[in-house]
Amino acid sequence: MNMKLLGASAAVAILSSVPAHAEDLVFTLTNGTDSVLTRFHSSPTGVNNWEDDILGQDVLNPGESVEITIADGRAVCEYDMRFEFTEDSDLDTTTDTQNLCELGSYTLQE
């Protein structure tokens, strides 16, 4: 067997044995409502608990946008999302499910 071919075959075998790493999920979240978004939670579909508030101490005012990065190391695309607004808002807590691998932007609407 040709040594160059043997070396190439070994390199392919090594590369194919390395596990795939999950990509960060990045999208733009826009608040298209007239209310202040105070909390945004997401978790993979099928997980029974909401994960930490992605906005943290920040809020998303009406008309504002923010780039969201979910870097949880999971190799899943379907996520449940939960949006909470100020107490004086006319909007109730809203939930939705999206494929975040395909999502480039998401706009909250009333």
Sequence and secondary structure as in RCSB ss.txt:
>XXXX:A:sequence
MNMKLLGASAAVAILSSVPAHAEDLVFTLTNGTDSVLTRFHSSPTGVNNWEDDILGQDVLNPGESVEITIADGRA
VCEYDMRFEFTEDSDLDTTTDTQNLCELGSYTLQE
>XXXX:A:secstr
  HHHHHHHHHHHHHHHS      EEEEEEE SSS EEEEEEEETT SS    SSTT  B TT EEEEEE     
  EEEEEEEE TT S   EEEEEETTT SEEEE  
